[in-house]
């Protein structure tokens, strides 16, 4: 069975995934901007987002979404959360029956708090859906460094078949049936990464960052489980793995935003300077809202949200976290253990 | 109730913990070497292990273990695993009834595979015991950076009272009843940190390190649970937190050993150059042995053990890990969920 792939969105990660797929199967990359599409097709390089990285020669590029989707046996959504629903609506007229839709986005829909696969289900009921997520910096993968990721789908047979399509000798794809947990983890970790970056900007050390990552993981696990995810997922590649890379890598956009906040810059200033989207800025208020609605204590996300909203300075937010009373480490988590 | 503390061992961490305690209660630090004891007493600085860090003026220092222990209401063991039993035997004649013994060591006893609190129980049955463990780099704590840690004891009342003694405005102490899990996590994480360092030495990127830490945590959780720890402990400060700091900090001895191995140096060469102990070198064969005896798959620890034993080059070990077949992410972990 030959599975032709269409990747929608020619940002850095969409382009990278298309490049990986092209090694295993006929793949077309859709760029919304015809100029970018023409330039990638002509040069074999995405000069806007991934200069200096030659793409697989078999990769096709188009600016015609109907053409990309109409011939595809799997559609991969490489667009950020704020453009996600619009793109799914745009492809609805061209996608064939039974074709699975895989999300690469790490965010929740503003206004509805929906996960991206819920948006897929909303617009395209009946299509199998899933999410590919993990500690995956695009540049490193294109440079040939080893990486691992998770493909989460409720249907194990489809997941295993699709996992083969993404796998190369340097890119390991694990399967997981917990779509909700993997997707929530991918969205929530950006907020904790902003907190880790804030600590850096304030001159904190490795101990502090490790404590923020650990307590942050506990916090996002509590919320993720309240939203229907499984506890173990958050300790896996989609949770811990992605949190670690997003919190520590100099290449991480969310960490960099936090670092600037820690140095006292306002979010408006930072956003004006940043060409690419840091999803955590949009996710923070959504996460705080979800925590309140589900009665889950989220001290780190609350402080990140307050700093982004300009209500509190980063140094004060950090002090508030330290002033909380000590308590048993697993407070609020032990009840999660038995599923 | 005034609780006088004795810290045994004037290495960098023992000295740091004594300095923290001295802020809250009368504390004496025991140095085995009379010259070091006299120098710390005279200068208020541990010039051998922590130069440039002035210690709390109220901290007392002695080279007489009987004097240190005889007046103590809690004894803190700041000696590494290979000298641990000898020191406990040495203090057995001086310790008073009911006095708790807290271990700071992160290793298992060679030959017996015992945890350090098991050694305490062996030599001093009837004394309450516990372990203080977490992402705690001594230099950063002395520099006043924020950090968090875990005090694990089976008796919650004693744990809460002692936690107050260690707590300062920059050092948060959480309590945990899972002594086994906290202690095993502290010992096992050093082996995974060596693997993360090996990846660095081989020029791998942030994705790879994140994957090693995540899969490494899954591996040490499997073994830790087989040995009687609770799964959640491994996702906490004693597990994940300490693993993150040991795997990523430039100051981590175990990470540095791994980095040198990754660059192709032999363990004999590396050890000859290193003044301080990297516990992971000793722990690796013990962990591999425990994994085999308990039927737990430990692919990362196995490869670290093989590199340390000189049986395989780091680059080949790394390749072997990548060549393992892909599989469901939570393979072997789902059974752990319901305690």
Interface residues (C-beta under 8 A of the other chain):
Chain A: X134 X135 X136 X137 X140 X141 X143 X145 X146 X147 X148 X150 X163 X167 X169 X170 X172 X173 X174 X175 X176 X177 X204 X205 X206 X207 X208 X209 X210 X211 X213 X214 X215 X217 X218 X221 X231 X232 X233 X234 X235 X236 X237 X240 X241 X242 X244 X245 X248 X249 X251 X318 X322 X326 X327 X328 X329 X330 X333 X334 X337 X338 X339
Chain B: X134 X135 X136 X137 X140 X141 X143 X145 X146 X147 X148 X150 X163 X167 X169 X170 X172 X173 X174 X175 X176 X177 X204 X205 X206 X207 X208 X209 X210 X211 X213 X214 X215 X217 X218 X221 X231 X232 X233 X234 X235 X236 X237 X240 X241 X242 X244 X245 X248 X249 X251 X318 X322 X326 X327 X328 X329 X330 X333 X334 X337 X338 X339
